[in-house]
Amino acid sequence: MSDAERMQTEEPAGLDSYLAMDRSELIGRFVVGIDRLDGRVFELPSDDLDRAWPRDAGVGKWPIRVLLGHLADAEVSFVHRMRRVVAEPGCELGAWDDEAFIDAGHYGVIATSEGGEATRPPIGAAVAVIHTLRGWMGPWLADLPAEAWTKSGMHPERGPMSLKDILAYDTWHLERHAWFCNLKVAKLTGAS
């Protein structure tokens, strides 16, 4: 099994292992995190991308399109939090309700003009958001002075979170969801 295949199929470790990484290793994992997605996801038909999964399927419940939309929204939020704690130490970090985004239809059918056919958000756009933000953030994070890594903000549910805490959580979050996405892709392509 190649390193790329192992990266896509191995269940990520717990959050504590990410918190224990040194800055350089954590930034490295962060920058390439989106590469953990199985490329076959882009070959799946729309119906497969929108397939809901029963809880006992062992692949997570969200459809792939929802999962990737969630990851893009989460990345925007995480990036904002990281940049904010460096610029505004002690700031309040907003929480968001991921289920509310789903319930609001953010990842579902997009209505078109009258008489036009409804479309669905392209998954490539969600992946591109993540890829672009992480490519932008990687050099910035690597160039920050040591004291920036201890700056923190207050999260209403998690309490004080330093820059490193936010980066570790973001890195773990994407890798964990990518693993579930890859399990779905394997089932849909008959590779499981």
N, C-alpha and C positions, 0 to 999 in steps of 0.2 A: 504494500500500500504506500503510495507517495505521501509526502508531507501535506500536499494540498488536499488529498482525499482524507487523510487522517484529521486534518483541521476541520473538514466539513462533517465528519461522522462522529467524532468523539464528543461526548457530553462535556460541556464546560465545567470546570471546578466551581466551587462555591465562591461567593463574593469575597470572603476573607482572603482567599488566595490572590485576588486582584489587589486588594488593599495592601497586601504584603509585598507586592512587586516594587522594585525601585522605579524611579521616574522614567528612566530610559526604556526599560522593558515595557512598562505600562503604555508609554506613548507609542512604542513600536506595535504593540497589540492593537491599540486604538486605531492607528492609521490603516492597518490592513484588515480590520474587522469585517468589513463588507465583503471581503474576498472569501469569507466563510460560507457564503451562499452557494449552493449547488447551481451551476450555470444552466442546468436543465430546466430551472424554474421559468426561464424566458421562452421555452419551447412548449409550455403547457397551454392547452386551449382555455379560453375564458371560463368555461363551465368548471373546469378543474380548479382554476384560481379562486373561484367563488364557492367552492364546496365547503359546507360546514362539516365539522367532525364531532362525533359523539365523544363525550368525556372519556369513555373507556377505550378509545382507539389508541391512546398512548402517544399522540402526536400534537397535543394541544387542541383547543376547541375552535380557534379563529380560522377562517378561511385565509389562504395565502395572501390574497389582495388586501384584506383587512390587516393582517400581520405586518405586511410591508408598509402600508400606510401608517400604521401605528409607529413603526420604527422610524419613519421619516419625521413624523410629528415629535416623537421623543427626542430625536437628534437635534432638532431645532431648539427644543426646550433645554436640553443638556448643554448645548453650545452657549446659549444665552446665559445660563447659570454660571458656567465657567468664566466667561468673559466678565460677567457682573461681579463675581466675588473678587476678582483681581482689581477691577476698577472701583468698586464700592464695598470694601470689606465691612461686614456686619449687616449687609442688606438682607431684606426678607426675600426668600426664594419661593415663588409661587408653586403651588401644587396644581395638578390638573387631573381630571377624571377621564381616563382612557376609555372607559365604557360609555361615557357621555358622547365622546367623539364618534364612537361606533353607532350609538343610538341616534345621533343627529344625521346619520347617513353620509358622513365625510368620505367613506371609502366605497360607497355603493354606486348605483346608477347615476349618471350625469345626464340630465335632460338636455335635449338639443332644441334648436329652433322648431317652430311649428312644422309638423310634417316630417321632420328629420328623425332619424333612428337614434334611440338612446345609446349612449356609450358608457363605458366603465373607465375609471382612471387607469392609465397605463402603469404597470408595475415598474417599468424602466425609469419612470420619472421619480418614483419614491426612492429607488436605489440610487439614482443620480444625485438626489438631494443629500443622501448620506455620504456618498463618495466625495462629493464636492465639499461639504462641510468638514469632513475629516481631513481631506487634503489641504484645506485652508488652515485648519486648527493645528495640525501636526507641527509645522515649523514654528508657529507662535508658541505652542507649549514648550517645545524644545529650547527656545531662546529665553524663556522666562527665568529671572533670577531665583535663587533658592527660597528667598523670603516670600515670594508669590505663592509658593506651594502650601503655605500655612494659613493664608488668608481664607476666610470662610464667610458663609452666610447662614441664615437661619431658615431651615425648611420646617413648615408647619407640622409635618408628620415624622420626619427623621431627626429633627433637632439640628444642632450645628453641623455644617458640612463644609470641609475644606475643599480647595481646588482638587487636591488629590482624591478625596472621597468621591467627588462628583465624577471625575474622570474614571475612577475604578468602577463606579456603579454603571456609567454609560458603557464602558467597554464590556463588562459582564452582561449587561442587559442585551446588547446587540448579539453577542455570541450565544447567549441562551436562546433568544428568539430565532436566530439563524439555525440553530440545531433543530428546533421544532419544525421550522420550515423545511429543512432538508429531510426530516423524517417523512413529512407529507409528500415531498417530491419523490422520495424512494417508493413509497406506497403507490403513488399515482403512475409511476413509470414501471412498476413491477420489479424494482431493484431491491426491495426489502426482503 
